[in-house]
């Protein structure tokens, strides 16, 4: 199935869509009804789905998004994430079901995942990317979703986006070999797209290092299922017996236990690696311990969330969930503060700490870390953007505009990151009362993506006021 552009729809539908768009602010429920019907009949039109999501967000504003109401309006759902075959068998129906769930709660991660998987089955890769990117905004630490998003971007030829997202994920999880493999694959694809290598060379020939190719192939084999992973673990354990001083074998065992979700076993083997002479001073291993503990917490959180979906009135489970979320947040903050204290010139740690402070409303602390984080080329643009948002939060609109303008000039193309910058920069000018500059940014965004947030409403309001 091919993606459908808004302009390619029937003129009568375009008129209905325009009416729904205008109603999003004043009557979002009406807009949701209209756009849902059109989206169900035209599942390949991403522009309609983006407008629908905007209307759903507006309609649910102020309402409870807790798990208690997650499926209150959707009963007897024929699909579940645990049953991939059903989604692949009838992906169009799965997309419709996912939208039913999102109508109740636009931040339902399960529904977004179902939508993404179904869209992939239909080869609607832009729609799949939209679904997985929605999860990334809701749950930025969901590493499996990051990998799914990267894979879709690579498949659809958006290797630059895959690399950008992958590098950020790699900074958070430097021992995740699957993310490393995807970054490598995206880099290769990007180079091929630019015509730097001859077309008749195989993918394997295009890698400079043969061992990197073997790692990619091994990572691919490891995805075949539980039996494949356990086979790799046993092979690596035999290798440990033969080469007890080779730390790579310990890493492989820990990595595959991690993929199985067996975090205690993974931590045990990382601990064994750190007992080796080479492992005592390995900063990545040290950080991996923290990452595995955090993922273990997140797994426990996910299990309780699943219980609450089945029984929303389970007060004890809700209490446990709230406690686990607090503990996970405190753990992340303490871990990051410790890393910054011990490695003050590792600016990616400062960027992550700045993000955590910003999310907690500790704006001054965030600004301090983000100002330093700009020194690293790897996180410079992300730090500039977040610093701009922090200044906006403080009400320092002129300083925000400076940072965001710098970020805008350093981002090539019209990526999701660039769209965010244009919107934030327009907002900064708007807060200053400089509507001419604000509209300049909003118009640029409008020209690239009419359905981005409420930019269409801003443009309409501006011209209506003239």
N, C-alpha and C positions, 0 to 999 in steps of 0.2 A: 504494500500500500504506500502511495506517495503522499507527502505532506501537502495540504491544501492551503493556499493563501486566502486571506480575507477577501481580496479583490476578485478572486475567482469564483466566489459563491454567487448564487442567484441574486439579482438586484433586489428582489423583495426581502430576501434574508438579510442582505446588507442593511436595508432600511430598518428592519426589526432590531438588528444588532446595534445600530446607531441609537435607536430609541432606548434600548436597554442600557447602553453606556451612559446616556444622559441621565438615566434614572438611578444610577448606582448610589449617588449621594443622598437623594431625597427618598427613594423607594427601593432600597437594595433587594428586598424580598421579591419584588416584581422582576427586577433585573435577573435575579437568580433563576426564576421560573422560565423566563424567555431564553436565557443563554443555555440553561440545562437542556432544554428541548432541542435547541439548535446543535449543541455540542454532541448530544446522543446520536443525532442524525448525520452529523458531519465530524466523526471522531478524529479525522486527520487534520482538522483545522486548529492549529495551536493558538492562533490569535484569539479565537473565540474562547478557548479554554483559559487563556490568561485573563481575559475580561471576566469570565465566570468566577475565577478564583478571587479576583479583586472584589467582585460583588459578594461572594461568600464571606470574605473577611469582613467586609463592611456590615453585612447582615448579622454576623455573629458578634460584632463588637459589643462589649459590655455583658455578654452572656457567658455562663460558665463553660469552660472548655475542659473540665475535669473528665476523668475516665468514667464517672458516673453517668454522663450523658452521651457517651461515645457512640453507642449503637441503639439509643433509645428509639430512633425512628427507622432503623434498618433491621428487619428481622429475617430469619431464615436465609442468610446470605449463602449463595451457592459456592463461593470461593473462599479460600484462605491462603495465606502466604506459605503455610506448611505444605500445601498441595500444588506444586508448580505445574503439574500435568494438566489440571483443570484450567488453569489460567492460559496455558499454551493451546489447549483444545478449543477454547472459545474466548480469545483475547478481547474481542469487541465487547462481549457481555461483561467481561472482567473490568474493562474500563468504565462501563456504565455503572457497575456495582461500586467501584471505587469512588465515583463521583457522588453516589448516594451517601456514602460514608462521609465524604468531605463536606457535603451539604450540612450535615449535623455538626461536624467539627473540622474546619479547614486545616487544622494542625495535626490531623490524624496521620501519624507516620506510617502505620500499616496500610492505609488507603493509598498514600503516595507511592509506597513501594509496589503495591499491586498494580497501580496505574503504570508505573515505570516498566515493570516486567511485561505487562500486556502490550504496551507500546513497542517494546523491543521485539516481541514476537511478530508484530505487524510491520516491523522495520520502520517505525515512526520514531526515529532516533532523536529528533529535536524535542518531541513530546516526552520521550523517556528522560532526556537530560533535564527538562523542565521539572519533571516529577522528582528525580533524584536530587536536583539542586534545591527543591523545596524542603526535602528532608535535611539537606546540609544546613539550611538556615535554621530549621527547628532544632536539629540535633547535630551540631557541628563536630562532635567527637565520635560520630558513628563511622568507624573506619571501613566497615564492609560497604556502606553506602558510598563512601568516597571512591572506593575501588570500582563500584558499579558505574558511578558517574564518569570516572576517568575512562573506563572501557567504552562507554557510549560516545564520549567526545572523540576518542581515537577512531572508532568505527565511522563516525560521521565526518571525519576529516578536520576536527577542531583540536588539533594536537596542542596548540598553544595554551588553550584552556585546560587541557588535561595536565600539562606540565605545571601550570600555575597552581592548580588545586593540589596536585601531587606533591609539589615541593613544600607546600604548607603542611600537608599531612605527614610528610617525611620528617619535618622538623619536630612534629609532635610525637612521632613513632619511628625513630631512626633505625630500629631493628626490624621493621616490617619489610621482609624481602619481596612481598607481592607488590607493595607500593613502589619499591625500587625498580622492580621489573617493568611495571607499567610506565614509570617515568622514562626508563630506557627505551621502551617500545614507542612511546609518544615522541621522543627525541628523534628516533630513527625515522618515524613517519613524517615528522616535520621536515627533516633534512631531505627526504625523498620528494616531498611536495615542492620544495624549492629547487629541485632539479640538480642537487649537488652530486648525486650518484647516478650511474648509468642504470637504465630501466631493466636491463637484462640480467642484473646481478640478483642473486637470491637474498632473502632476508638474512639468512645466516652469514652470507659473505659480507653484508653491510656492517656487521658489528666488528669493531676494531679488535676486540679481544675475544678469542674463541671461548674462553672460560665463561664470559658473560653470556654468550649464546647458550651454553650448557645450563647455566643457572636459570635462564628464562624457560628453557624446555623442562627443567626439573620443576620449576614453579607451576608450569602448566600441568604436568603429571600429578602434582600434589593436589590439584583441584578436582581430581576424578572422584573423590568421595572418601569416606572414613577408612575403608579398607586400604586405599592407596596411601593415605597419610600414615596409617599404622605400619604399613610395609616399609615406608621411608624411615620411620622411627627405628624399626628393628635393624635396618641396614646401617643406620648411623650409630646405633649402639654397638654393633659388631666392629665398626670402624674405630670407635672409642677404645675398644679392647685392644685393637691392633696399634693405634696411635693415641695413647692417653694424653699426650701433650698437645694435640692438635685442637685448638679451640673451635675451629669451624664445625667440627662434628657436634660439639655441645650446642652450638648455635642452631644447627639444623634440627636437633631433637627438640629444643625449646620452642623453635618456630613452629614446628608441626604440632606439638601439643597445644600451642596457642591457637592454631587454626581449628583444632578439635574443641576448643573451649575448655580444655583441662588446665586451668591456670596454676593450680598447685603443682602439678607435674612440671609445667614450664618453668615455674620459679625454682623448683628443685634443681633443674639442670642448668639454669643460669647461675645458681649458687655454686654448683660444681665448677662451672667455667671460671667464676671469679676466684676460686681457690687456686687456679693455675697461676704461674708466675706472670704470664702475659695478661691474664684477666684481672689482676689486682689493680692495675692502673688504667683499665679500659673504661673510659667515661661512658661509652655507648651501652655497655653492659650495666653500668650503674643506673643509667637512665631507664633501661629496659625493665629493671626491677620495679621501678615506680609505675611504668606504663602497664605492666602486667597486673599489678595490684589494682590499678584504676579500672582496667578492663574487667577484672574479677568483680569489682563493685558494680560496674555497669551491667554485667550479666545478671547479677542478683537483682538489680533494679528492674531489668527487663522481665525477669521471671515473676516478680510481684505485680508488675503492670499487667502481665498476661492473666494472672489470677483475678485482678480487679476487673478486667474486661469481661470475664466469665461471671463474676459476682461483684458488681459495683458497690454493693452495700456492706462489703466486708471492712468494717471499721478498723479491725486489728491489722489487716493488710495495708490499709491506707496509712496507718500510723507507722508501720515498719518502712513503707515506701518513703515517707517524709524524712524519717530518720536516716535512711541510707543515702538519700539525696544530699542531706546536710553533710554527712560524713564524707561523701565523695567530693563535694565541693571544697571542704576544709582540707582534705588530703591533697587535692590538686594545687591549691594555693600554697600550702606549706612546702610541697615538693618543689614548686617553681621558685619560691622565695629562697629556698636552700640552694638551688642551682645557680641563681643569680648571685648569691652571696659568695659561693665558691668559685664561680667562673664569671666574674664581672665583665669580661671583654667578649663573652659569647652573647652577641646581641639578639640572637633568635630567642634565647631564654627571656631576655628583657621584653621582647615583643609579646611573647605568650603571657608574661606576668602583667604587662600593660592591658592586654585583653581581659584578663581575669579581674583586674582592678576596675576597668571600665564597666564590665558587666555587673559588678557589685556596687556601682555608684561611687567608687573611690576615685573621682575624676582627677584630682590633683596628683595622686600617686600614679595614676595611669599616664598622665601627661609627662611626668618625670621619666618614666621608663621608655615611653614611645619616642621622646626627643633623642634619647641615646640609641634606641633601636634603629633609627634612620641610618646609622653609620654602616650597617650591614647591607650590602647590595642584595642579598637574598630576601630580606624582609623590608627593604626600604619603602617600596610603594605601599605595601599593606600598612606599615607604620604611619606613613604620611596620611593615609585615608582615615585611619582610626584616630590619629591625632587631630585631624580636622573635625571629626565627629565629637571628640572630647571638648574641643574649643567651642563647638556649637552648643554642647550641653552646658558649658560655663557661661554662655552668652557672649563670648568673645568672637563675634561674627566676622570681623575683619581678619583676625588671625586664622580663623577656620578657612576663609576664602584663600588666603595665601598658601596654606598647606595643600588644599584641594586643587588649586590651580597648578601647583608643581606636580602633583600626582597625575592630573589630567594630561599634562604635557609629556609625561614619561610613559604613558600607556598607549601602545599602538593599536589601531583597529577599534572596533566597537564591541568589546567584550562585556560580559555581565558586570565585571569589575568597573569598567569605564562608565557604564550606565549608572551604577551606584554613585560614582564620583560626580557625574553631571547633575544628578538629582540633589546630592548633598550641597554641591557648589551653588546651584540655583537657589536652594533653601537658604544658604548663607547670605546671598545677595538680597533675597526676599526679606530676610530678617533685618537687614540694614536699611530697607526701604528703597533699594536701588532696583526697581522693577525692570528697567531696561536691560541691565546685565542679567538679572534673574531669568527673564524671558528668553534671552539669548541661549542660556544653558538648557532651559526647558524645551525650547524649540529644537535644539540639536538632539535632545533625547526623544522628543516626539517624532522627529523624522526617522529615527532609528528603530523605535519601538513604541507605537501608539498606545499599547496596553500596559506600559510600565507604570506601576503604582497608580497615582492619581494625576499623572502629568497631563492627560487629555483634559481633565476637568480644570486644571490650572490654566491651560491655554484657552479653553472656552470662556472661563471667567474673565480672563484678561481682555479678550476681544469684546465680550459682552459689555464690559465696563467702559469701553471707549465710546 
